[in-house]
Amino acid sequence: MKGKVVLAYSGGLDTSVAVKWIQEKHDSEVVTVTLDIGQVDDIGELKERSRKSGSVAHYTINAQKEFIENYVFPSIKANGLYEGKYPLSTALGRPLIAAKLVEVANKEGCYAIAHGCTGKGNDQVRLDVTVQALNPELKIIAPIRECNLTRDQEVEYAKSHGIPISHKSSKYSIDQNLWGRSIEGGPLEDPSIEASNDVLEWSKPVEDTPDEPEYLELEFHGGVPVSVNGKKMGGVELVNLVNHKAGSHGIGVIDHLEDRLVGIKSREIYEAPAAVSIIEAHKDLEKLVLTRNQVEFKSIVEQQWAWLVYSGLWVDPLRANLDNFIDSTQKKVEGKVKIKLFKGNARVVSRSSPYSLYNSELATYSSSSTFNQKTAEGFTDLWGLSSRVAHNVNFKKSKEEETA
């Protein structure tokens, strides 16, 4: 044996095949690691499946609280949406998984870290970059990528080596954590075909949702949610609750034609009831307590923040720099936002904050208004001055050219 290799293990086709492949091709023992950030249903089953695949040891690490507080909460503050749609659920989980893999590798004295990523996806970058940043001495092994294996070839390899695999994984490729589910592959590879309802687990099909709306009141402090309907709770409990309530109304289904980091356009289905609802509420509360300049500039920062996370650059110093700016905007993002959940829509219907910049005495059209309407005449005259001058000059020149 050359030594030990730590493998990020999900129990699916890719990682099950990877265990045996590493043993054969690298003559190494395999230690599997499963990080529970909201996707592990049966720890005992995963451990047994890992053993049957040939691993010498298995770790299951519960990092749900760390995931929510150190990765999801910063994303909420940043209104983290890649290309305006994807809530970055898988992307946020990968740097945490990489960090835990490095911890186990150091503990077990491993010379390499392995994963089941293909060469087509984004996760290979997210894991590789983070691992190499945290421990440059560790080698990266990616069997599926290195051998250019297709899913059909993986299935054949698994059968020929007696590797137990889940039959569910043969139709779709699925990744999930507390912040969302990512579904791709199989019938979804044709973007002209509507996704079947069998891709859904968290969000009910809209046609099966209740005929009466439900209201959720989310309370924020420092830019992160702290209570639902007046009940204070921790981040994991809160996200699970909102996922359940919003999902029961068909909220959070995202059918997205996505630009992957490697240059491929990919059709993805995401289920993220809590992410969609919470980010919508957070953005609305920001509009209540931040100035227009703050909101507009922060939107530029948010786009760059989402790109760094999506593209696997969580460790880049710029992300930490952007976090510092974002955190400075969140000190007064405090208050309550009520959302109406109904037939696939999460609509904000009310908001309040002790730091609200909304002034009813200025905004009202009634006689109690304190706004001096007379000042508007001079304002509009100066506001449009440069535009009027430019228009008149261009209009005059165009007329001269027409008559020349």
N, C-alpha and C positions, 0 to 999 in steps of 0.2 A: 504494500500500500504506500502511495506517495504522501498520504496525509488525509486531512479532513477538509470537506467543503460544506459550507452552510448554504442551504437552499431555501429560498422563499417559497413556502408550500401552501397551496390553496386546496389541494386534494382533487383539483380538476385534471383534465387530460394533459395539458402542457407540463405541469409540475410532476405529475405521476410518472410520465414518460422520462422526465429529466433525471429522476432518482436513479433508475437503472442505466440510463445512458452515461451518466457521470461515472458510475461504477465501472462500466465496460471501457469507455474511451479514456478516462483519466486514472483508472486503477485507484480510486479514492473512496473513502468512506463518506457517507452523506448524513449530515445532521439537518433535519428539517425544522423550519420555524414558521409558525402561523401566528400572525398578529391579529388579535381580535379587536377590530375597530367598528364592529357592528355587523359582521358577516358570518360569524361562526355559530352554527345552530347546534352542532353536536361535537363537543370537544373530544369525547371518547372515540367517536367514529373516525374523526380525522387522524387521531393518533394511531388507531388500528390500521387505517388505510395506508398511512405512512410506513408503518412497520411491515405491512405486507408488500409494499413497493420496494423494500430493501434498506430503509434507513437504519442507522445505528442508534439514533436518539431523536427525540422530537420535543420541541418547545412550543407551548401555547402561551402567548403573552397578552393579557388583557390591558389594552391601552386606550380604551374608549374615552375615559375622562381626559387623558392627555391629548387625544386627537381633537376633541371638541374644544378644549380650552386653548390649546397652543396652535391649532391649525384652522379649525372651523370659525372660531370667534374672530380671529384676524381677517378671515375672508368675509365675514358678515360686515365688519367695519369698512372693508374695501368694496362692498357690494360686488364681490367676486363673481363675474360672469364672463367666460371666454366667448368672444364674438357676440356678446350681448345675450347669450342664451344658456350656455352650459355652466352650471354652478361649481365646476371644478372638483366634484366629489372624489373621483379616483386620483386626480392630480394632487389633491391635498394629502391623500393617504400615503403616497409613495415615498416622500422624504422621511416620514416617520417610520415606515417599514424599513427603509434603508438604514436608518440610524439604529434600529433594534437588531438588524442583521449584523451590523458591525459590532455591536455589543456582544452578541452571542459568539461571533467569530473570534473576537479577542479572548473571550472566556474559554472557548473550546480549543484554542490554538490552531485555528483553521488558516489555510493558506489562500483560500479563495471564497468568493461569494457567488452563488448561482441563482438564476431566475429563469422562468419559462417564457420570457418575452420573445416575440417574433421580431423580425427586422422591419416590420411595417408600422408598428405602433409607437406611441409616445412614451410608454412606461419604461422601455429599455433606457431611454435617455434620463428619465427622472431617477431611476435606480442607480445607473452607472455613475452619473455625475455626482450624486450625493455620497455614494460609497467611496469613490475616489477622492472626494474632498475630505471625508472623515478619516480615511485610512488609505493613503496612496500605495501602501505595500500589498494590499489585497488584490488578487487577480480576479477578473470577472469572467465567469463561464455562463454562456447562454446557448444551450444545446439546440433549441429550435431555430434560433437565428443562425448559428454557425453551420448547421447542416441544411438550412433552407427547407425545413420540413413543412409539408402541408398537413392540414388536419387529418386528411385521409391516410397519409403515411403514418401519422402518429397513432391513429386507431389501429392500423395493421401492426405497428411495432408493439403496442400495448398487448394486443391479442397474442402475438407470437411469443411474448415474454411472460404471459400470465399476469399482467399488471391490472389490478382492479380499477375500473374507471366508472364514472357516473354516466348513465345513459342520457341524462338531461343535458349534459355538455355537448352532445353531438349536434344539436340543432342551433343553439345560440352560444355565443361567448359572453359570459356575464361576470361582472365585477360589482361588488356592492360594499358599502360601509354605511355608517349612520347618516351620512349627508346625501346619499343617493345611490341609485342602481344604474349601471351602464350596460346596455344590451346591444350587441352587434353580431354580424355574421348570419349565415344561413339565408332565409328568405329576405332578410333586411338588406342584403347586398344589392337588391334591385330597388333603387330609390323611387321608381315610378309606381311601386305597389304599396298600398296602405298596410301598415303593420297590423298583424293580427293581435287580438286581445290576449293571446297566450303569452305575450311578452310581459304582461303586467302582473305585479304581485302587490305593490303598495298602493296603487291608484286604481280605483274602480273604473270600469268603462263608464263614460258619462251617462249612457242610457240606463245604467243600473244604479245610479246615485239617487239619494233622497229627493223628493219633490218639494221639500221645505228647506230653506237656508239655515245655516248655523253660523253663529258669530264667535270669533276668537278675539280676545283682547290681549295683546302682547305688550308687556311693559319692558322698557329698555333703560339701562343705566350704563353710562360710559360707552354707548354704542352697541352693547350686546344685550340679548334678551335675558330677563331674570325671572319673569313670571308669566303664567297663562291664566287668564280669567281670574286674576287676583291672587293666585296661589304661587308663592315663591317656590322655585325648584332649581336643582342643579342642571347643568347644560345637557347631560346625557338624557335625563328624564324629560326635559323640556323638548328636545329635538324629537325624541321618540313619540311624545304626545302629539306634537304638531304634525309629524308624519302620519300618524294614525288618523287624526281628525280631518286634516286637509285631504289625505288620500281617500277617505271614505266619500268625499265629494268629487272625486275624479280630478283633483288638482295635482299638478306637478309632472305631467307627461310632456316631454319635449322631443319632438321629431326633428333632428338637426343634421343638416348637411355640413359637415365640419372640415375645416382645413387643418390637417394634421401637420405636425412639425416636420415630418419627413417629405412633405410635398404632395401627399395623397389626399384627395377628397374622400371623405368617409361618411357613410350614413349611420348615425348613431341614434338610439332611442334611450332617453334618460327618464328615470322616475325620481323626482326630488320634491315631494310635497312640502316638506318643512323648509327646504332651501328656497323654493319659489315664494312661499308665503312670508317667511321671515325677511328675506331680502327686499321684497316689495314693501313691507311695513317699515323697514329700516330706512329705505330711500325716501319714503314719504315723510318720516319724522325728521330726516336731515333737511328737507325742504322747508320745514317749519322753523328750525332753529339756526340754520346756517344762512349766511348771506348769499346772494346770487353769485358773487365772485368766488366764494368758497366752493359752492356746489359745482360751478363750471370748471374751475381749476382741478378740483378733486376728481371730476370725471375723467380728466386726462391722466391723472395719477392712477386711477382705478384700471384703466385700460392697460397701462404698462404693468401694473401689479399682476393682473390676470394673465398677461402674456408670460411674465417670468415664471409664474407658478405652473401654467399649462406646459411651458416648454422645458420644464425640468430644472430651472435655475433657482430653486428655493434657497440654495446656499450663496447665491450671488449677493455681494454687499449692497447692491442697489435695492434689493427687496427689503432689507433691513432699514435702509434709508427712507424708502417709501412708507414703511410701517411707522416710522417716527413721525412723518408728516401726517399720515392718516390718524394716528393716535392723538395728535394735537387738535384735530378737528372733532374728535369724539367726546371731549370733556363735557360738552353741553347737549349731547345727543341723549337726552333723558326725557322720558314721558311714556304715554300710552297711545297705542294705535289699535283701532278696532277694525277687523277684517270680516267681510261677509263671504262665506264659503258657499258656493252654489253652482252646480252643474259645470264643473271644471274651471271655474273662475274664482280667484282670490282678490276681492276688490276692497280697497281701503275706503271705509265710510266715515271714520272720524279719527281725530288725533288731538292730543293735548300735551303741553309741556310747560314746566315752570320757566323755561328759557325761550318760550315762543316769541318769534319776531312779528307775529301777526298782531296788528293793532286795530281793533274794531272801530275805534273812534276815527281813525284815518280811512279805513276801508269802507265804512258804511255810506250808503246813499241817503240816509235819513237826515233830518235837521240837526241831529246831534254831532254831525261830522265836524272835525277840527281841521280838516284839510282845506287850505286856502286855494280855491279853484282859480283865482285870478292870476296866481303865479304860473299857471300852466301855459298861458299865452306866450310869455317870454321864453319859457323852457322849450316849447315846440319850435319857436322861431330860431333859436340857437342850435337846437338838436339837429335840425335838418339843413342847416346853413351850407355846410360843405357839399352835401348831396345835391342841393338845389343848384349851387354854383356849377358843379361838374356837369349836371344834366343840361343846364342852359347853354354852357359852352359847347358841349358835344352836339346838342340839337342844332345850334347855330351853324357849326362847322358842317354838319351833314346836309343842311339846307343849301349852304354855299356850294358844296360839291355837286349837289343835284342840279343846280342851275348853271354850273360852269361848263 
